[in-house]
Amino acid sequence: MTKLRLHLLILFCVFKISFFAQTQPGTRGNLQPYYEYKVNFGFYLGFNRTNFLVTTVHDYQAVAGDSLKSILSSPQTGFNLGIVSELRLQEYMTLRFLPDIAFGERDLEYHFASSRDTFDIVKKVESTFIDFPLDLKVRSKRLGDFAAYMVGGGKYTLDLASQKDVNNGTVTSAQQVVKLGKSDFAYEVGAGTDFFLPYFKFGIELKLSMGLKNLLIKDNTIYAQSLDRLNSKVFLVSLTFEG
């Protein structure tokens, strides 16, 4: 699914759900006692765009050779599946714990150019994450069956597919990998909307996570020696279902 198709699908879902939410019979709205409960649970599905913030060493061309002209990170689309648990702190504020499993991929593109040849080498970094986010949610007052909110917090991430122990010295250059640390800490901010349906609350959330740790593990390959830092950057669109 292309990025454009994904955005069109999300917009279609928002339109359909908001239409049905606002046309339900009754004047008091759906799920009126929802925020009277101290704890609520649910699950969510998400689509992520996982990327790196790339910082090269000052003289990376001298390290890797004059033909290395640039290093770029290209994000790919992945998905998340998680659990929602929410603790009400006061009328308009809740604490949310959303553990999930996420699948993501980032491509590091090394562009080489000389007077005789130009070529790219792409190093794929595939990850399977276990995330433990803890967010503070501040919501607006309900307008019928609709409410908006903002979130902010942090998370701990464990990469189950980390190749930090791979020995690049025993393989060819084409088989060498960019080694990353297995764990990360990140802060995250976002916003979303809640739609109160007859039997559950449906939400759409946009969230940005920025990693705090340098994930790069240095070794003697030109792919690692030309880099100084790799920090994670994740954009997540979530569809939540809470009852």
C-alpha positions, 0 to 999 in steps of 0.5 A: 500500500502506497503512502497516498492510499494509506492517507486516503483510507484513513480520511475515509475512515474518519468521514464514515465514523464521524458521520455514523457517530453524529447520526446515532439516535438520542440527545445525550450521545454514546457511552456517556459513563465512559470517563466515570470508569477509573480504568479502561482497556482496548487495543490498537492497530498502527502504521509506522514510518521508521527512519534514522536521523543520520550524523556523519563523522566530520571527514567521512569522505576521507574515512570511506574514500573520496567517492562517497558523496552522501549518506541518506536514510530512507524510511519504509512503512511498517505496522504495530499491534498493541494493547491500550490500558488507560488510568483516569487521573482527573476529568480531562487527564489520563495516563496511558500504557500502550505496549506493542509489537512493531515491524519496521525497516529503514534503508541506509543509502550510500551514494558513491560517485567518481569520474568513471562510475556512479552507484548506490549501496543500500543497507537494509535495517529490518527491526522487530520492536517491543515498545513500552510507551507511557503517555499522558493524555489531555483531552478536550470536553466532549462535543456530542460524540467527539473529543480531541486530545494531545499526548506526550511521554516516553518509551523504552524499545527493545529490538528483537532483530538487532544484529549487534553481534554479527561479525562483519570481518568474516563476510564480504562487503556486500554481506556486511551490516550496519550494527545497531544497539538492541535497546533505545529510549525515546520521547514522543508527542502527538494528537488525536481524536476520539469518536464515541460509538454505541459500543466502543470508543474509536480513536485516530492518533498521530504520534512522533517518537524521537530516539535519545540514544546513539544506536550505532555500533562502530566497527571497521566497515566503511559503512560504520566508520563514516557515521557518527550517530544514528538516532531513531525517528518514528511517525505512527498513525494509530487506530484505537478501539477502547471499551 
